[in-house]
């Protein structure tokens, strides 16, 4: 890629410089050649030649005056040739005449001075054709021939300087393209190495170098992604450790009582009933954990399906509140409900699971002798259910991760850390949302937002 960047950049630079040199060469050539032609034109116009009143001018009169014409119009550094209107030579400053008829441009007969590059004895010369006027008519043509050796050398000298300047520009462009290629390729190489290490499961290494523009943003995002994956892996490890402990506890209780009941000698009837109740409770606890894991599996694979129908959301919340009131009374927590009758389109069991999870967390993390306020309001086409407690709250750095899978702000608390993650997924499938606001030491407020049934 670096080679391509440098190649394309240099190709563009060379093409631009070549075009510049071509235009510069053509421009210099036209400028100097036109300067020579203008010099001749100015010279001919500045000559004051006194013509005798000859009436109608003839070729014979022109031949008689040719020496005087040559004398008056000759120019230093040039050879002058006097031609008739048809291009036949009459006189020259060299004294040499040939029988070759010159081709006269029609513009010259129309009083214009023209020039062209010709070859004379193998040498490039500038031939300037100027009209010789008499009483407003072109009676003859003055042909000035100037060697182009010095002018061409001057143009070549300037082109040589231009070439060296272009060479310097091309060198600078090469260095710039090389630096540009490095600025693009080096970050990509580091990014590729980092992604390879990530693919191998190594998320600890980071790209420490800082790069400008999009490359820098990409590096920051990859480093951030590595941090997030590391956190997710850590949470998953904590989850495995936690779920192992959670599963071991009820299984130990069930196994212990099963072994005890297996040999019932010495057990009273009350002790037997107590053991069976413990086994039943621990079994229910295992079922809840397995169901939670199954819900999470469906949530992860996007296989969670809703069974929606019109339901009374306020009745659902009231049912959940009544079901958890005994648990709240054990900690002397008052549940204050302010509900509004509303109907929504939703899955009763799934939404009940969400409300239970949020309210149960509120009771679990609230202090004794406190209260939990449950408020339901409607705005436009939405219903808002707010469950606010005055519990321990959540630290600011943990708030973002509350709805992440496996995350638990308090590692010592029971549970697998999946409840809020699943709850948020259920709310999203209903076209709603779940948001959490919390201040550590003062309490937490959870808002559930769902669309109302449109009339």
Secondary structure, DSSP 8 states (H G I E B T S, - for coil): -HHHHHHHHHHHHHHHHHHHHHHHHHHHHHHHHHHHHHHHHHHHHH--------SS--HHHHHHTHHHHHHHH--TTSEEEEE-TT--EEEETTS---S------HHHHTT--EEEEEEETTEEEEEEEEEEEETTEEEEEEEEEEE-HHHHHHHHHHHHHHHHHHHHHHHHHHHHHHHHHHHHHHHHHHHHHHHHHHHTT--S----S---HHHHHHHHHHHHHHHHHHHHHHHHHHHHHHHHHHHHHHHHHHHHHHHHHHT-TT--HHHHHHHHHHHHHHHHHHHHHHHHHHHHHHHHTT------EEEEHHHHHHHHHHHHHHHHHHTT-EEEEE----EEEE-HHHHHHHHHHHHHHHHHTS-TT-EEEEEEEEETTEEEEEEEE-SS---HHHHTTTTSTT--SSTTSSS-S-HHHHHHHHHHHTT-EEEEEEETTTEEEEEEEEEB---
